[in-house]
């Protein structure tokens, strides 16, 4: 294993992923959301640089205090965004593997609009906008001589602040994993 | 007075960034779990510090039956317990499974208020039960005390003088506060979820519909249709609260009320009092700060009552109950 010069000044990758978000509240509730997502990972710079991981996700299943719920049964729309803005360190494994590790601020926002069913049957909205610190890891494999690469990534984060429910967040956790395909730009 | 108007969103986006929306919601939380019980016996206990109302629904052939216990404090803060009860000899056991709480937080900016919350609970208590004519006494540790049968306690309600009208307004507010205490997020920033309107059942009958125009125009409309939480006291009408993002604005329009009691001969219900409360209130930061409630009774005069009348929820002058 050895550090190596950047293969590209900017690497842009996109791919399907899966997102899990856990929110523990001071009122003693635990809300877990998970669902498919689409992620974009940009790595800029050389051995040291910047790595941004941006995920748009769509919760389809949830657990509220351990009870399983199908999101579509209760909400007309459900989506979230997740981002890690990381300072990154690149490590290369010749001839074609590259690992970027990052650490930095994390943001996550969720908005789910409660259904209204019939005359008096509906559900409350659910939303959050948490902030904390996250880590990211991106493993890329260059196809042939490039510029196309395939990869996989994972992010993890711990959140301490919620801009919507500031006084009620105990701690939040966010995890993303996914596959990537992208290009290197010189 | 309380018109805990809503507010809002007061600056969902403002100089300080995003506004607080109060405590987290529960995923999959139903807005309304109330199933109207039909006209059921209601009992009331009044003290200068708080008013307590109990609805014991008929068992309807089963072993247990629903009850609600509503408490409205002098400062308007309110709590509702709902669940089931059953009799065992001279004792009654209450098992509560839901608790609604609304805290009067007018001293806080709207964005920092909690708003109405509902909790799932599992709490029970057994009381000695004595019913003597129109008086219900619940003894235990601590005792709940004596309650008067609601229609009888309100039988003398009238509004021929301003002090009487003030008390009638407070009695009217008991139903309004009770209804608002079941609107999740009410008087807090989570009210914005009603940009998609929602309907709530009355404990006994009718409905309440709440809607917010939009995030940037957080005008709140509450419409009552034959709404009753307590036996015989029915609301119809609309309360409209147009405000800006800071919660500054007004509450206008009117809600009719009618109190009826069963006729002694078993005929059609007899009207004890009926009339209208017109709203002409000024709101600052989601809190009533001026204006009047215009209370009129059918065939009687109209009394413009200061917004401050409803800030003190003491109905003992017109609804005496046994101690």
Interface residues (C-beta under 8 A of the other chain):
Chain A: X23 X25 X27 X29 X31 X33 X62 X64 X67 X69 X73 X74 X112 X113 X114 X116 X119 X120 X121 X122 X123 X124 X125 X126 X127 X128 X129 X163 X164 X165 X166 X167 X168 X169
Chain B: X17 X18 X19 X20 X21 X22 X23 X24 X25 X26 X27 X28 X29 X30 X31 X32 X184 X185 X190 X193 X196 X197 X198 X199 X200 X201 X207
